[in-house]
Amino acid sequence: MTHDDAVALQESARPQRPITRTQVVSWALWDWGSAAFNAVITTFVFTRWLTSEAFIDPSVVAAAEAEGDAGGQATRLLDAVVADHSAWLGWGLTAAGLLIALLAPVAGARSDDHGRRRRWLGVHTAITVLISAAMFFVTPDPANLTQNLLLGIFLLSAGNIFFELAAVNYNATLAQVSTPHNVGRISGLGWGAGYLGGIVLLLILFVGFINPEVGWFGVSDADGLDVRAAVLVSAVWFAVFAIPVLVAVPEVPASAARARLGVLASYRQLFRDVATLWRDGRSILTFLVASAVYRDGLAGIFTFGAVIASGTFGFSASEVIVFAIAANVVAGVATIVAGHVDDRVGPKAIIVVSLVGLLVAGVAVFVLHDAGATAFWVFGLLLCLFVGPAQSASRTLLARVIPAGRESEIFGLYATTGRAASFLAPFAFSTSIAVGGSQHWGILGILGVLAVGLGLLVPIRAGGRPAVRA
């Protein structure tokens, strides 16, 4: 199926209904609110806290600090414990990824067929909010460090599962607030709102809780209260900004063409659907595979960006937050601008240019690893310039070619393929460090994943310019 054929099919199959500005803004506010989970919990604050010295026996930390640069036995023990905790975190997120891979496509298809897309968006978002709020009860109590660390990893993993299930239905509602001719702009608006929401929330948390010795309401870093308060505020933030889409965007009608199936029958239908895509929509299926690879590379940039900033370029914890705010500004503005360009040149062109730009900027970060913080500020922000447009255009490309009524199902497969490849960037990062003997070699591992994804994407014929201008 060509892109123009897909546009014509979607135009004829979708109900002709007016899309209001209120619906578009309400839809984008979910992305704005989701920054609470993406930026605060999984990237810059909670996950970093779990893998910090806060959850290590204080006597081990004190002994390592006493050794200083000598690098004695206590320092080696501290490094080993940090590595163990990071591994536990990785295993927890791996288990979450496997569950998402199993659940996402069937959950998405069932919400399409039963006309419950909005309902399940609300349910999964609410569960994510509750899990986020429960993270407040994770404490670095010296008497129960291991138990609390494992509790934090469990909550983080469970939150990832329900957040991704919510995102399946949220991504599918893009078709309800856009047309094939403005889907790039609307998708870019959502991604941009997510980055800008991250900026505002990180600023609030940095000024109010994380940076001052005693923050708002007397919050300090005792018992990790600054981080725990930040997580609680983030849960409230997500809850508030998730409400508009559930009110303003109407529920999708139930599918008249597909029978309501039980869970096991839904999995059998999933395999039939994949076989059908292989026969009749191979460009969609091959794009799902290609995007799974390079999207994991994009995720690796965010996952390991703070680690590289600290370990290789010497950023402090506060400097990482400041960089995160600047990174969200750059990524948000770039994504919104790229969304408008997307509707003119097509999403595939945006993705290809972004991946090439990421490879160039990433090589510069690797080559200049001894140049200090200024080098990372310049080329790290250049990386952020391309990450958002690549993510948004990927969602746009898929939304343009999905047959009407199968949005949640295909976006479920989108989540599944992404999770199926989620081991690539961590594996490449760790292997490159083992081969090169230094942390900065991990950059080449992530770039290798991006390069493979780009190579798989280039031959795919999909996501060209809209045939008609809106």
Contacts in CASP RR format, 6 or more apart in sequence:
PFRMAT RR
TARGET T0000
AUTHOR 0000-0000-0000
METHOD contacts of the structure
MODEL  1
MTHDDAVALQESARPQRPITRTQVVSWALWDWGSAAFNAVITTFVFTRWL
TSEAFIDPSVVAAAEAEGDAGGQATRLLDAVVADHSAWLGWGLTAAGLLI
ALLAPVAGARSDDHGRRRRWLGVHTAITVLISAAMFFVTPDPANLTQNLL
LGIFLLSAGNIFFELAAVNYNATLAQVSTPHNVGRISGLGWGAGYLGGIV
LLLILFVGFINPEVGWFGVSDADGLDVRAAVLVSAVWFAVFAIPVLVAVP
EVPASAARARLGVLASYRQLFRDVATLWRDGRSILTFLVASAVYRDGLAG
IFTFGAVIASGTFGFSASEVIVFAIAANVVAGVATIVAGHVDDRVGPKAI
IVVSLVGLLVAGVAVFVLHDAGATAFWVFGLLLCLFVGPAQSASRTLLAR
VIPAGRESEIFGLYATTGRAASFLAPFAFSTSIAVGGSQHWGILGILGVL
AVGLGLLVPIRAGGRPAVRA
1 9 0 8 1.000
1 280 0 8 1.000
1 281 0 8 1.000
1 283 0 8 1.000
1 401 0 8 1.000
2 461 0 8 1.000
3 400 0 8 1.000
3 401 0 8 1.000
3 462 0 8 1.000
3 463 0 8 1.000
3 464 0 8 1.000
3 465 0 8 1.000
3 467 0 8 1.000
4 467 0 8 1.000
6 180 0 8 1.000
6 400 0 8 1.000
6 401 0 8 1.000
6 402 0 8 1.000
6 403 0 8 1.000
7 180 0 8 1.000
7 181 0 8 1.000
7 400 0 8 1.000
7 466 0 8 1.000
7 467 0 8 1.000
7 468 0 8 1.000
8 467 0 8 1.000
9 403 0 8 1.000
9 404 0 8 1.000
10 175 0 8 1.000
10 180 0 8 1.000
10 400 0 8 1.000
10 402 0 8 1.000
10 403 0 8 1.000
10 404 0 8 1.000
11 179 0 8 1.000
11 180 0 8 1.000
13 403 0 8 1.000
13 404 0 8 1.000
13 405 0 8 1.000
14 175 0 8 1.000
14 404 0 8 1.000
15 253 0 8 1.000
19 176 0 8 1.000
19 177 0 8 1.000
19 178 0 8 1.000
19 179 0 8 1.000
20 248 0 8 1.000
22 248 0 8 1.000
23 176 0 8 1.000
23 177 0 8 1.000
23 248 0 8 1.000
23 249 0 8 1.000
24 177 0 8 1.000
24 178 0 8 1.000
24 186 0 8 1.000
24 189 0 8 1.000
25 244 0 8 1.000
26 244 0 8 1.000
26 245 0 8 1.000
26 247 0 8 1.000
26 248 0 8 1.000
26 249 0 8 1.000
27 173 0 8 1.000
27 174 0 8 1.000
27 176 0 8 1.000
27 177 0 8 1.000
27 186 0 8 1.000
27 190 0 8 1.000
27 245 0 8 1.000
27 248 0 8 1.000
27 249 0 8 1.000
28 186 0 8 1.000
28 189 0 8 1.000
28 190 0 8 1.000
28 193 0 8 1.000
29 193 0 8 1.000
29 241 0 8 1.000
29 242 0 8 1.000
29 244 0 8 1.000
29 245 0 8 1.000
30 125 0 8 1.000
30 170 0 8 1.000
30 241 0 8 1.000
30 242 0 8 1.000
30 244 0 8 1.000
30 245 0 8 1.000
31 170 0 8 1.000
31 190 0 8 1.000
31 191 0 8 1.000
31 192 0 8 1.000
31 193 0 8 1.000
31 194 0 8 1.000
32 190 0 8 1.000
32 193 0 8 1.000
32 194 0 8 1.000
32 196 0 8 1.000
32 197 0 8 1.000
32 241 0 8 1.000
33 194 0 8 1.000
33 197 0 8 1.000
33 201 0 8 1.000
33 237 0 8 1.000
33 238 0 8 1.000
33 240 0 8 1.000
33 241 0 8 1.000
33 242 0 8 1.000
34 163 0 8 1.000
34 167 0 8 1.000
34 194 0 8 1.000
34 238 0 8 1.000
34 242 0 8 1.000
35 194 0 8 1.000
35 195 0 8 1.000
35 197 0 8 1.000
35 198 0 8 1.000
35 201 0 8 1.000
35 328 0 8 1.000
36 132 0 8 1.000
36 198 0 8 1.000
36 201 0 8 1.000
36 234 0 8 1.000
36 235 0 8 1.000
36 237 0 8 1.000
36 238 0 8 1.000
37 128 0 8 1.000
37 132 0 8 1.000
37 159 0 8 1.000
37 163 0 8 1.000
37 234 0 8 1.000
37 238 0 8 1.000
38 194 0 8 1.000
38 198 0 8 1.000
39 45 0 8 1.000
39 197 0 8 1.000
39 198 0 8 1.000
39 201 0 8 1.000
39 202 0 8 1.000
39 324 0 8 1.000
39 328 0 8 1.000
40 46 0 8 1.000
40 198 0 8 1.000
40 201 0 8 1.000
40 202 0 8 1.000
40 205 0 8 1.000
40 230 0 8 1.000
40 231 0 8 1.000
40 234 0 8 1.000
41 47 0 8 1.000
41 132 0 8 1.000
41 135 0 8 1.000
41 156 0 8 1.000
41 231 0 8 1.000
41 234 0 8 1.000
42 156 0 8 1.000
42 160 0 8 1.000
43 302 0 8 1.000
43 303 0 8 1.000
43 306 0 8 1.000
43 324 0 8 1.000
44 202 0 8 1.000
44 306 0 8 1.000
44 320 0 8 1.000
44 321 0 8 1.000
44 324 0 8 1.000
45 205 0 8 1.000
45 210 0 8 1.000
45 227 0 8 1.000
45 230 0 8 1.000
45 231 0 8 1.000
45 321 0 8 1.000
46 135 0 8 1.000
46 156 0 8 1.000
46 227 0 8 1.000
46 230 0 8 1.000
46 231 0 8 1.000
47 89 0 8 1.000
47 156 0 8 1.000
48 306 0 8 1.000
48 317 0 8 1.000
48 320 0 8 1.000
49 224 0 8 1.000
49 227 0 8 1.000
50 85 0 8 1.000
50 89 0 8 1.000
50 138 0 8 1.000
50 149 0 8 1.000
50 152 0 8 1.000
50 153 0 8 1.000
50 156 0 8 1.000
51 82 0 8 1.000
51 85 0 8 1.000
51 86 0 8 1.000
51 89 0 8 1.000
53 61 0 8 1.000
53 78 0 8 1.000
53 82 0 8 1.000
54 140 0 8 1.000
54 224 0 8 1.000
55 85 0 8 1.000
55 140 0 8 1.000
55 145 0 8 1.000
55 148 0 8 1.000
55 149 0 8 1.000
56 78 0 8 1.000
56 81 0 8 1.000
56 82 0 8 1.000
56 85 0 8 1.000
56 145 0 8 1.000
57 81 0 8 1.000
57 142 0 8 1.000
57 145 0 8 1.000
58 142 0 8 1.000
60 74 0 8 1.000
60 77 0 8 1.000
60 78 0 8 1.000
60 81 0 8 1.000
61 78 0 8 1.000
63 74 0 8 1.000
63 77 0 8 1.000
63 78 0 8 1.000
64 74 0 8 1.000
64 75 0 8 1.000
64 77 0 8 1.000
64 78 0 8 1.000
66 74 0 8 1.000
67 74 0 8 1.000
67 75 0 8 1.000
68 75 0 8 1.000
85 149 0 8 1.000
88 149 0 8 1.000
88 150 0 8 1.000
88 153 0 8 1.000
89 153 0 8 1.000
89 156 0 8 1.000
90 426 0 8 1.000
92 153 0 8 1.000
92 154 0 8 1.000
92 156 0 8 1.000
92 157 0 8 1.000
93 156 0 8 1.000
93 157 0 8 1.000
93 160 0 8 1.000
94 422 0 8 1.000
94 423 0 8 1.000
95 157 0 8 1.000
96 157 0 8 1.000
96 158 0 8 1.000
96 159 0 8 1.000
96 160 0 8 1.000
96 161 0 8 1.000
97 160 0 8 1.000
97 161 0 8 1.000
97 164 0 8 1.000
97 419 0 8 1.000
97 422 0 8 1.000
98 419 0 8 1.000
99 161 0 8 1.000
100 160 0 8 1.000
100 161 0 8 1.000
100 164 0 8 1.000
100 165 0 8 1.000
100 415 0 8 1.000
100 416 0 8 1.000
100 419 0 8 1.000
101 415 0 8 1.000
101 416 0 8 1.000
101 418 0 8 1.000
101 419 0 8 1.000
101 420 0 8 1.000
102 416 0 8 1.000
103 161 0 8 1.000
103 165 0 8 1.000
104 164 0 8 1.000
104 165 0 8 1.000
104 168 0 8 1.000
104 412 0 8 1.000
104 413 0 8 1.000
104 415 0 8 1.000
104 416 0 8 1.000
104 419 0 8 1.000
105 270 0 8 1.000
105 409 0 8 1.000
105 412 0 8 1.000
105 413 0 8 1.000
105 415 0 8 1.000
105 416 0 8 1.000
106 263 0 8 1.000
106 266 0 8 1.000
106 267 0 8 1.000
106 270 0 8 1.000
107 120 0 8 1.000
107 165 0 8 1.000
107 168 0 8 1.000
107 408 0 8 1.000
107 412 0 8 1.000
108 117 0 8 1.000
108 120 0 8 1.000
108 168 0 8 1.000
108 169 0 8 1.000
108 172 0 8 1.000
108 408 0 8 1.000
108 409 0 8 1.000
108 411 0 8 1.000
108 412 0 8 1.000
109 266 0 8 1.000
109 269 0 8 1.000
109 270 0 8 1.000
109 273 0 8 1.000
109 406 0 8 1.000
109 408 0 8 1.000
109 409 0 8 1.000
109 412 0 8 1.000
110 116 0 8 1.000
110 261 0 8 1.000
110 262 0 8 1.000
110 266 0 8 1.000
111 117 0 8 1.000
111 119 0 8 1.000
111 120 0 8 1.000
111 169 0 8 1.000
111 172 0 8 1.000
111 408 0 8 1.000
112 172 0 8 1.000
112 252 0 8 1.000
112 255 0 8 1.000
112 258 0 8 1.000
112 405 0 8 1.000
112 406 0 8 1.000
112 407 0 8 1.000
112 408 0 8 1.000
112 409 0 8 1.000
113 254 0 8 1.000
113 255 0 8 1.000
113 258 0 8 1.000
113 259 0 8 1.000
113 260 0 8 1.000
113 261 0 8 1.000
114 254 0 8 1.000
114 255 0 8 1.000
114 260 0 8 1.000
115 251 0 8 1.000
115 252 0 8 1.000
115 253 0 8 1.000
115 254 0 8 1.000
115 255 0 8 1.000
116 251 0 8 1.000
116 254 0 8 1.000
117 169 0 8 1.000
117 172 0 8 1.000
117 173 0 8 1.000
117 251 0 8 1.000
117 252 0 8 1.000
117 408 0 8 1.000
118 169 0 8 1.000
118 173 0 8 1.000
118 245 0 8 1.000
118 246 0 8 1.000
118 249 0 8 1.000
118 250 0 8 1.000
118 251 0 8 1.000
118 252 0 8 1.000
119 251 0 8 1.000
120 165 0 8 1.000
120 166 0 8 1.000
120 169 0 8 1.000
121 166 0 8 1.000
121 169 0 8 1.000
121 170 0 8 1.000
121 173 0 8 1.000
121 245 0 8 1.000
121 246 0 8 1.000
122 166 0 8 1.000
122 242 0 8 1.000
122 246 0 8 1.000
124 162 0 8 1.000
124 163 0 8 1.000
124 165 0 8 1.000
124 166 0 8 1.000
124 169 0 8 1.000
125 162 0 8 1.000
125 166 0 8 1.000
125 238 0 8 1.000
125 239 0 8 1.000
125 242 0 8 1.000
126 239 0 8 1.000
127 159 0 8 1.000
127 162 0 8 1.000
128 159 0 8 1.000
128 162 0 8 1.000
128 163 0 8 1.000
128 166 0 8 1.000
128 238 0 8 1.000
129 235 0 8 1.000
129 238 0 8 1.000
129 239 0 8 1.000
129 242 0 8 1.000
130 235 0 8 1.000
131 155 0 8 1.000
131 158 0 8 1.000
131 159 0 8 1.000
131 162 0 8 1.000
132 159 0 8 1.000
132 231 0 8 1.000
132 234 0 8 1.000
132 235 0 8 1.000
132 238 0 8 1.000
133 231 0 8 1.000
133 232 0 8 1.000
133 235 0 8 1.000
133 236 0 8 1.000
134 155 0 8 1.000
135 152 0 8 1.000
135 155 0 8 1.000
135 156 0 8 1.000
135 228 0 8 1.000
135 231 0 8 1.000
135 232 0 8 1.000
135 235 0 8 1.000
136 228 0 8 1.000
136 229 0 8 1.000
136 231 0 8 1.000
136 232 0 8 1.000
137 151 0 8 1.000
137 228 0 8 1.000
138 148 0 8 1.000
138 151 0 8 1.000
138 152 0 8 1.000
138 155 0 8 1.000
138 228 0 8 1.000
139 148 0 8 1.000
139 223 0 8 1.000
139 224 0 8 1.000
139 228 0 8 1.000
140 148 0 8 1.000
140 223 0 8 1.000
140 224 0 8 1.000
141 148 0 8 1.000
141 223 0 8 1.000
164 415 0 8 1.000
164 419 0 8 1.000
167 415 0 8 1.000
168 408 0 8 1.000
168 411 0 8 1.000
168 412 0 8 1.000
168 414 0 8 1.000
168 415 0 8 1.000
169 408 0 8 1.000
169 411 0 8 1.000
170 245 0 8 1.000
171 395 0 8 1.000
171 399 0 8 1.000
171 407 0 8 1.000
171 411 0 8 1.000
171 414 0 8 1.000
172 252 0 8 1.000
172 407 0 8 1.000
172 408 0 8 1.000
172 411 0 8 1.000
173 245 0 8 1.000
173 249 0 8 1.000
173 252 0 8 1.000
173 407 0 8 1.000
174 183 0 8 1.000
174 186 0 8 1.000
174 187 0 8 1.000
174 395 0 8 1.000
174 399 0 8 1.000
174 407 0 8 1.000
175 183 0 8 1.000
175 399 0 8 1.000
175 402 0 8 1.000
175 404 0 8 1.000
175 405 0 8 1.000
175 407 0 8 1.000
176 249 0 8 1.000
176 250 0 8 1.000
176 252 0 8 1.000
177 186 0 8 1.000
177 249 0 8 1.000
178 184 0 8 1.000
178 185 0 8 1.000
178 186 0 8 1.000
178 187 0 8 1.000
178 399 0 8 1.000
179 470 0 8 1.000
180 400 0 8 1.000
180 466 0 8 1.000
181 343 0 8 1.000
181 466 0 8 1.000
181 468 0 8 1.000
181 469 0 8 1.000
181 470 0 8 1.000
182 343 0 8 1.000
182 470 0 8 1.000
183 343 0 8 1.000
183 396 0 8 1.000
183 399 0 8 1.000
183 400 0 8 1.000
184 339 0 8 1.000
184 340 0 8 1.000
184 342 0 8 1.000
184 343 0 8 1.000
184 347 0 8 1.000
184 392 0 8 1.000
184 393 0 8 1.000
184 396 0 8 1.000
185 339 0 8 1.000
185 340 0 8 1.000
185 342 0 8 1.000
185 343 0 8 1.000
187 339 0 8 1.000
187 342 0 8 1.000
187 392 0 8 1.000
187 393 0 8 1.000
187 395 0 8 1.000
187 396 0 8 1.000
187 399 0 8 1.000
188 335 0 8 1.000
188 336 0 8 1.000
188 338 0 8 1.000
188 339 0 8 1.000
188 342 0 8 1.000
188 392 0 8 1.000
188 396 0 8 1.000
189 336 0 8 1.000
189 339 0 8 1.000
190 335 0 8 1.000
190 392 0 8 1.000
191 332 0 8 1.000
191 335 0 8 1.000
191 336 0 8 1.000
191 388 0 8 1.000
191 391 0 8 1.000
191 392 0 8 1.000
191 395 0 8 1.000
192 331 0 8 1.000
192 332 0 8 1.000
192 333 0 8 1.000
192 335 0 8 1.000
192 336 0 8 1.000
192 388 0 8 1.000
192 392 0 8 1.000
194 332 0 8 1.000
195 328 0 8 1.000
195 329 0 8 1.000
195 331 0 8 1.000
195 332 0 8 1.000
195 335 0 8 1.000
195 388 0 8 1.000
196 328 0 8 1.000
196 329 0 8 1.000
196 332 0 8 1.000
197 328 0 8 1.000
198 325 0 8 1.000
198 328 0 8 1.000
199 325 0 8 1.000
199 328 0 8 1.000
199 329 0 8 1.000
201 233 0 8 1.000
201 234 0 8 1.000
201 237 0 8 1.000
202 321 0 8 1.000
202 324 0 8 1.000
202 325 0 8 1.000
202 328 0 8 1.000
203 325 0 8 1.000
204 233 0 8 1.000
205 230 0 8 1.000
205 233 0 8 1.000
205 234 0 8 1.000
206 318 0 8 1.000
206 321 0 8 1.000
206 322 0 8 1.000
206 325 0 8 1.000
208 215 0 8 1.000
208 216 0 8 1.000
208 219 0 8 1.000
209 215 0 8 1.000
209 216 0 8 1.000
209 219 0 8 1.000
209 226 0 8 1.000
209 227 0 8 1.000
209 229 0 8 1.000
209 230 0 8 1.000
209 233 0 8 1.000
210 226 0 8 1.000
210 227 0 8 1.000
210 230 0 8 1.000
210 318 0 8 1.000
210 321 0 8 1.000
211 318 0 8 1.000
211 321 0 8 1.000
213 220 0 8 1.000
213 221 0 8 1.000
214 220 0 8 1.000
215 226 0 8 1.000
217 229 0 8 1.000
219 225 0 8 1.000
219 226 0 8 1.000
219 229 0 8 1.000
220 226 0 8 1.000
221 227 0 8 1.000
252 405 0 8 1.000
255 405 0 8 1.000
261 269 0 8 1.000
273 409 0 8 1.000
274 285 0 8 1.000
274 413 0 8 1.000
277 284 0 8 1.000
277 285 0 8 1.000
278 285 0 8 1.000
283 401 0 8 1.000
283 460 0 8 1.000
283 461 0 8 1.000
283 462 0 8 1.000
284 398 0 8 1.000
284 401 0 8 1.000
284 402 0 8 1.000
284 410 0 8 1.000
284 462 0 8 1.000
286 456 0 8 1.000
286 460 0 8 1.000
287 397 0 8 1.000
287 398 0 8 1.000
287 401 0 8 1.000
287 457 0 8 1.000
287 460 0 8 1.000
287 462 0 8 1.000
288 398 0 8 1.000
288 413 0 8 1.000
288 414 0 8 1.000
288 417 0 8 1.000
289 417 0 8 1.000
289 456 0 8 1.000
290 453 0 8 1.000
290 455 0 8 1.000
290 456 0 8 1.000
290 457 0 8 1.000
290 460 0 8 1.000
291 394 0 8 1.000
291 398 0 8 1.000
291 414 0 8 1.000
291 417 0 8 1.000
291 418 0 8 1.000
291 453 0 8 1.000
291 457 0 8 1.000
292 417 0 8 1.000
292 418 0 8 1.000
292 420 0 8 1.000
292 421 0 8 1.000
293 421 0 8 1.000
293 424 0 8 1.000
293 449 0 8 1.000
293 452 0 8 1.000
293 453 0 8 1.000
293 456 0 8 1.000
294 351 0 8 1.000
294 355 0 8 1.000
294 390 0 8 1.000
294 449 0 8 1.000
294 450 0 8 1.000
294 452 0 8 1.000
294 453 0 8 1.000
294 454 0 8 1.000
294 456 0 8 1.000
294 457 0 8 1.000
295 391 0 8 1.000
295 394 0 8 1.000
295 418 0 8 1.000
295 421 0 8 1.000
296 418 0 8 1.000
296 421 0 8 1.000
296 422 0 8 1.000
296 424 0 8 1.000
296 425 0 8 1.000
296 449 0 8 1.000
297 424 0 8 1.000
297 425 0 8 1.000
297 446 0 8 1.000
297 449 0 8 1.000
297 450 0 8 1.000
298 358 0 8 1.000
298 387 0 8 1.000
298 388 0 8 1.000
298 390 0 8 1.000
298 391 0 8 1.000
298 450 0 8 1.000
299 422 0 8 1.000
299 425 0 8 1.000
300 425 0 8 1.000
300 426 0 8 1.000
300 429 0 8 1.000
300 446 0 8 1.000
300 449 0 8 1.000
301 358 0 8 1.000
301 383 0 8 1.000
301 387 0 8 1.000
301 446 0 8 1.000
302 387 0 8 1.000
303 425 0 8 1.000
303 426 0 8 1.000
304 425 0 8 1.000
304 429 0 8 1.000
304 442 0 8 1.000
304 446 0 8 1.000
306 315 0 8 1.000
306 320 0 8 1.000
306 324 0 8 1.000
307 439 0 8 1.000
308 365 0 8 1.000
308 376 0 8 1.000
308 439 0 8 1.000
308 440 0 8 1.000
308 442 0 8 1.000
308 443 0 8 1.000
309 315 0 8 1.000
309 319 0 8 1.000
309 320 0 8 1.000
309 323 0 8 1.000
309 376 0 8 1.000
310 316 0 8 1.000
310 317 0 8 1.000
310 320 0 8 1.000
311 439 0 8 1.000
312 369 0 8 1.000
312 376 0 8 1.000
312 439 0 8 1.000
312 440 0 8 1.000
313 369 0 8 1.000
313 372 0 8 1.000
313 373 0 8 1.000
313 375 0 8 1.000
313 376 0 8 1.000
314 372 0 8 1.000
314 373 0 8 1.000
315 323 0 8 1.000
315 373 0 8 1.000
315 376 0 8 1.000
319 373 0 8 1.000
323 376 0 8 1.000
323 377 0 8 1.000
326 377 0 8 1.000
326 381 0 8 1.000
327 380 0 8 1.000
327 381 0 8 1.000
327 384 0 8 1.000
328 384 0 8 1.000
330 381 0 8 1.000
330 384 0 8 1.000
330 385 0 8 1.000
331 384 0 8 1.000
331 385 0 8 1.000
331 387 0 8 1.000
331 388 0 8 1.000
332 388 0 8 1.000
334 384 0 8 1.000
334 385 0 8 1.000
334 386 0 8 1.000
334 388 0 8 1.000
334 389 0 8 1.000
335 388 0 8 1.000
335 389 0 8 1.000
335 391 0 8 1.000
335 392 0 8 1.000
338 350 0 8 1.000
338 354 0 8 1.000
338 388 0 8 1.000
338 389 0 8 1.000
338 392 0 8 1.000
338 393 0 8 1.000
339 350 0 8 1.000
339 389 0 8 1.000
339 392 0 8 1.000
339 393 0 8 1.000
339 396 0 8 1.000
341 350 0 8 1.000
342 350 0 8 1.000
342 389 0 8 1.000
342 392 0 8 1.000
342 393 0 8 1.000
342 396 0 8 1.000
343 466 0 8 1.000
343 470 0 8 1.000
344 465 0 8 1.000
345 464 0 8 1.000
345 465 0 8 1.000
346 393 0 8 1.000
346 396 0 8 1.000
346 397 0 8 1.000
346 463 0 8 1.000
346 464 0 8 1.000
346 465 0 8 1.000
346 466 0 8 1.000
347 393 0 8 1.000
347 394 0 8 1.000
347 396 0 8 1.000
347 397 0 8 1.000
347 400 0 8 1.000
347 463 0 8 1.000
347 464 0 8 1.000
348 393 0 8 1.000
348 397 0 8 1.000
348 457 0 8 1.000
348 460 0 8 1.000
348 462 0 8 1.000
348 463 0 8 1.000
348 464 0 8 1.000
349 464 0 8 1.000
350 389 0 8 1.000
350 390 0 8 1.000
350 392 0 8 1.000
350 393 0 8 1.000
351 389 0 8 1.000
351 390 0 8 1.000
351 393 0 8 1.000
351 394 0 8 1.000
351 397 0 8 1.000
351 457 0 8 1.000
352 454 0 8 1.000
352 457 0 8 1.000
352 458 0 8 1.000
353 386 0 8 1.000
354 386 0 8 1.000
354 387 0 8 1.000
354 388 0 8 1.000
354 389 0 8 1.000
354 390 0 8 1.000
354 393 0 8 1.000
355 386 0 8 1.000
355 390 0 8 1.000
355 450 0 8 1.000
355 453 0 8 1.000
355 454 0 8 1.000
355 457 0 8 1.000
356 454 0 8 1.000
357 382 0 8 1.000
357 386 0 8 1.000
358 383 0 8 1.000
358 386 0 8 1.000
358 387 0 8 1.000
358 390 0 8 1.000
358 447 0 8 1.000
358 450 0 8 1.000
359 447 0 8 1.000
359 450 0 8 1.000
359 451 0 8 1.000
359 454 0 8 1.000
361 379 0 8 1.000
361 380 0 8 1.000
361 382 0 8 1.000
361 383 0 8 1.000
361 385 0 8 1.000
361 386 0 8 1.000
362 379 0 8 1.000
362 380 0 8 1.000
362 383 0 8 1.000
362 443 0 8 1.000
362 447 0 8 1.000
363 447 0 8 1.000
364 375 0 8 1.000
364 379 0 8 1.000
364 382 0 8 1.000
365 375 0 8 1.000
365 376 0 8 1.000
365 379 0 8 1.000
365 380 0 8 1.000
365 383 0 8 1.000
365 443 0 8 1.000
366 440 0 8 1.000
366 441 0 8 1.000
366 443 0 8 1.000
366 444 0 8 1.000
366 447 0 8 1.000
368 375 0 8 1.000
368 379 0 8 1.000
369 375 0 8 1.000
369 440 0 8 1.000
369 443 0 8 1.000
397 462 0 8 1.000
397 463 0 8 1.000
398 410 0 8 1.000
398 411 0 8 1.000
398 414 0 8 1.000
399 407 0 8 1.000
400 462 0 8 1.000
400 463 0 8 1.000
400 464 0 8 1.000
400 466 0 8 1.000
401 462 0 8 1.000
401 463 0 8 1.000
402 410 0 8 1.000
402 411 0 8 1.000
424 449 0 8 1.000
425 445 0 8 1.000
425 446 0 8 1.000
425 449 0 8 1.000
428 442 0 8 1.000
428 445 0 8 1.000
428 446 0 8 1.000
428 448 0 8 1.000
428 449 0 8 1.000
429 442 0 8 1.000
429 445 0 8 1.000
429 446 0 8 1.000
430 442 0 8 1.000
431 445 0 8 1.000
432 441 0 8 1.000
432 442 0 8 1.000
432 443 0 8 1.000
432 444 0 8 1.000
432 445 0 8 1.000
433 439 0 8 1.000
433 441 0 8 1.000
433 442 0 8 1.000
435 441 0 8 1.000
END
